[in-house]
């Protein structure tokens, strides 16, 4: 976990703001409630980061064993096909991409990506934009999120409007493409996770309850974690997002063949999956994923960027540049535990009043 005073962060949620900070208040409610019409009151379950082992239900070890080496949740493909699908894409490149890539070879993911042209194909349609406002006059912003259940959405914790009042809201649009909403959208009624507002961490994710079961139409992705770092390091990954620097965030971007440069444990529950820099504002919450045993599984959620020196004792001090930036996607056991919590407590419930 790295604090702002120790590391220069790239906060990937894209936020416009014209107003001063609203009164800080976190709504505490233990039911996911959606009104028949209108915007729900967005509430949160805040987990204590120092006692995650005791607050997270142990789905993996009913006998109390602590030596589990992996776990997962399953996705759902509404077309019931088992083969891996690949979308139609078009190469996207930044202005002066060739020159920039020569100057910054560890940041080529910022300059060359693929634009997904048909995000109505599973599992690409289960990835979308998370719109949010923090207070009434806020101009709003967005992140990226993924469906992980029929009414469950996974995104970054720092995308949640922590500390704001009853006017805050979040809305998820799966398969968002060029300002269209092919499957409609749903407001979020409640999210659960460790509060994070500006840190790049290995537990920067939340599970959110949607008022509408959009996953019934789009399907959803599974999740996966391993205790050992080797399975993360020994394969390539995809990452999907809606960054502002490409098509003003109106198109889903894809980067493939991502190799991790390092995996750092975040306590016993989280993992920092480190890569070369590829993400830019708007990509926050975007899934790092791949087909595992034929099924699309998320292993991490885009958190942000930090310097290598932030990993050192004492952090980054003064003006000394002791290392390059790298990106972090947050993964590990807690991510999948949160999805399982949502499945056990929020899925299939009639929460409208």
GIGI-V348245 format. One record per residue. N is the residue number from 0. PHI is phi in radians with two decimals (NA if undefined). PSI is psi as a letter, one per 40 degrees, with the letter a starting at -180 (* if undefined). Layout:
((N,PHI,PSI) (N,PHI,PSI))
//
This chain:
((0,NA,h) (1,-2.22,h) (2,-1.62,i) (3,-1.02,d) (4,-1.23,e) (5,-1.82,e) (6,-2.70,i) (7,-1.42,h) (8,-1.75,i) (9,-1.86,g) (10,-1.30,h) (11,-1.57,e) (12,-1.33,h) (13,-1.65,h) (14,-2.13,h) (15,-1.76,h) (16,-2.60,h) (17,-2.03,e) (18,-2.04,i) (19,-1.24,i) (20,-1.11,h) (21,-1.31,i) (22,-1.02,h) (23,-1.36,h) (24,-2.81,h) (25,-1.79,h) (26,-1.22,h) (27,-1.91,h) (28,-2.56,i) (29,-1.88,e) (30,-2.26,h) (31,-1.49,h) (32,-2.12,h) (33,-2.15,h) (34,-1.28,i) (35,-1.07,d) (36,-2.50,i) (37,1.57,a) (38,-1.62,h) (39,-1.29,i) (40,-1.28,h) (41,-1.44,h) (42,-2.00,i) (43,-2.58,i) (44,-1.85,h) (45,-1.74,h) (46,-1.56,i) (47,-1.38,h) (48,-1.14,d) (49,-1.53,e) (50,-2.39,f) (51,-1.16,d) (52,-1.08,d) (53,-1.67,d) (54,-1.71,e) (55,-1.65,h) (56,-1.08,h) (57,-1.52,g) (58,-1.23,d) (59,-1.40,d) (60,-2.27,g) (61,-1.09,d) (62,-1.61,e) (63,1.42,e) (64,-1.30,i) (65,-1.99,e) (66,-1.80,f) (67,-1.22,i) (68,-1.94,e) (69,-2.96,i) (70,-2.95,i) (71,-2.82,i) (72,-2.14,i) (73,-1.66,i) (74,-1.53,a) (75,-2.50,h) (76,-1.85,h) (77,-1.11,e) (78,-1.57,e) (79,1.09,f) (80,-1.51,i) (81,-1.88,e) (82,-1.39,i) (83,-1.21,h) (84,-1.76,i) (85,-2.27,h) (86,-1.43,i) (87,-1.37,h) (88,-2.22,i) (89,-2.31,h) (90,-1.06,h) (91,-2.05,h) (92,-2.44,i) (93,-1.31,i) (94,-1.11,h) (95,1.05,f) (96,-1.06,d) (97,-1.07,d) (98,-1.14,d) (99,-1.13,d) (100,-1.19,d) (101,-1.25,d) (102,-1.30,d) (103,-2.29,g) (104,-1.13,e) (105,-1.57,e) (106,-2.22,f) (107,-1.09,d) (108,-1.11,e) (109,-1.36,d) (110,-1.90,d) (111,-2.33,h) (112,-2.50,a) (113,-2.04,h) (114,-1.64,h) (115,-1.34,h) (116,-1.53,d) (117,-2.27,g) (118,-1.30,f) (119,-1.70,e) (120,-1.74,h) (121,-1.20,h) (122,-1.64,e) (123,-1.12,d) (124,-1.27,e) (125,-1.52,e) (126,-1.84,h) (127,-2.78,a) (128,-1.70,i) (129,-1.86,h) (130,-1.50,i) (131,-2.66,i) (132,-2.31,i) (133,-1.68,d) (134,-2.70,i) (135,-1.00,d) (136,-1.70,e) (137,-1.13,h) (138,-1.33,e) (139,1.55,i) (140,-2.91,a) (141,-2.67,i) (142,-2.33,a) (143,-2.03,i) (144,-2.51,i) (145,-2.39,i) (146,-1.32,h) (147,-2.20,e) (148,-2.98,i) (149,-1.10,d) (150,-2.37,f) (151,-2.16,h) (152,-2.21,h) (153,-1.92,h) (154,-2.64,a) (155,-1.38,i) (156,-1.10,d) (157,-1.27,e) (158,-1.43,e) (159,-1.30,h) (160,-1.37,g) (161,-1.03,i) (162,1.45,e) (163,-1.84,i) (164,-1.55,a) (165,-1.25,e) (166,-1.48,e) (167,-1.26,i) (168,-2.74,i) (169,-2.34,i) (170,-2.46,h) (171,-1.91,h) (172,-2.17,h) (173,-1.26,i) (174,1.16,f) (175,-0.93,h) (176,-2.71,h) (177,0.92,f) (178,1.20,e) (179,-1.82,i) (180,-2.18,g) (181,-1.10,d) (182,-2.02,e) (183,1.34,a) (184,-2.64,i) (185,-2.54,h) (186,-1.26,i) (187,-1.67,h) (188,-1.76,d) (189,-2.83,i) (190,-2.31,i) (191,-2.35,h) (192,2.91,a) (193,-1.46,h) (194,-1.07,h) (195,-2.56,h) (196,-1.99,d) (197,-2.63,e) (198,-1.62,i) (199,-1.60,h) (200,-2.45,i) (201,-1.50,e) (202,-2.25,f) (203,-1.50,g) (204,-2.70,i) (205,-2.47,i) (206,-1.77,h) (207,-2.19,i) (208,-1.60,h) (209,-1.68,i) (210,-1.23,d) (211,-2.07,i) (212,-1.41,g) (213,-1.09,d) (214,-1.13,d) (215,-1.08,d) (216,-1.74,d) (217,-1.70,d) (218,1.46,a) (219,-2.65,i) (220,-1.62,i) (221,-1.54,i) (222,-2.30,i) (223,-2.65,i) (224,-2.46,i) (225,-2.30,i) (226,-1.26,d) (227,-1.41,i) (228,-1.39,d) (229,-1.01,d) (230,-1.06,d) (231,-1.23,d) (232,-1.40,d) (233,-1.58,e) (234,-2.52,i) (235,-1.69,i) (236,-2.26,i) (237,-1.80,i) (238,-2.43,h) (239,-2.16,i) (240,-2.92,i) (241,-2.11,g) (242,-1.35,i) (243,-1.21,d) (244,-1.37,e) (245,-2.19,h) (246,1.06,f) (247,0.95,f) (248,1.32,e) (249,-1.58,e) (250,-2.25,i) (251,-1.37,h) (252,-1.76,i) (253,-2.29,h) (254,-2.15,h) (255,-2.00,i) (256,1.01,f) (257,-1.43,h) (258,-1.86,h) (259,-1.27,i) (260,-1.65,d) (261,-2.95,i) (262,-2.20,h) (263,-1.94,h) (264,-1.31,h) (265,-1.88,g) (266,1.11,a) (267,-1.76,e) (268,-1.92,d) (269,-2.17,i) (270,-2.43,h) (271,-1.64,h) (272,-1.67,h) (273,-1.67,h) (274,-2.45,i) (275,-1.12,i) (276,-1.24,h) (277,-2.44,d) (278,-1.69,i) (279,-2.41,i) (280,-0.88,h) (281,1.89,d) (282,-1.42,e) (283,-0.85,h) (284,1.51,e) (285,-1.13,i) (286,-1.37,i) (287,-1.70,h) (288,-2.69,i) (289,-2.86,i) (290,-1.37,h) (291,-2.05,h) (292,0.96,f) (293,1.47,e) (294,-2.13,h) (295,-1.23,h) (296,-2.23,h) (297,-1.51,h) (298,-1.96,e) (299,-2.84,i) (300,-2.18,h) (301,-1.05,h) (302,-1.84,d) (303,2.86,a) (304,-2.11,i) (305,-2.63,i) (306,-1.52,i) (307,-1.00,d) (308,-1.18,e) (309,-1.19,e) (310,-1.40,e) (311,-1.50,i) (312,-1.07,h) (313,1.62,e) (314,1.21,a) (315,-1.63,h) (316,-1.98,i) (317,1.06,a) (318,-1.76,e) (319,-1.23,h) (320,-1.74,h) (321,-1.75,e) (322,3.07,i) (323,-1.50,i) (324,-1.28,i) (325,-2.47,i) (326,-1.66,i) (327,-2.21,h) (328,-1.91,h) (329,-1.60,h) (330,-2.47,a) (331,1.75,a) (332,-1.09,d) (333,-1.05,d) (334,-1.00,d) (335,-1.25,d) (336,-1.05,d) (337,-1.15,d) (338,-1.10,d) (339,-1.12,d) (340,-1.06,d) (341,-1.07,d) (342,-1.11,d) (343,-1.35,d) (344,-1.99,d) (345,-2.04,d) (346,-1.29,i) (347,1.31,e) (348,-1.66,i) (349,-1.47,h) (350,-1.82,e) (351,-1.47,i) (352,-2.24,*))
//
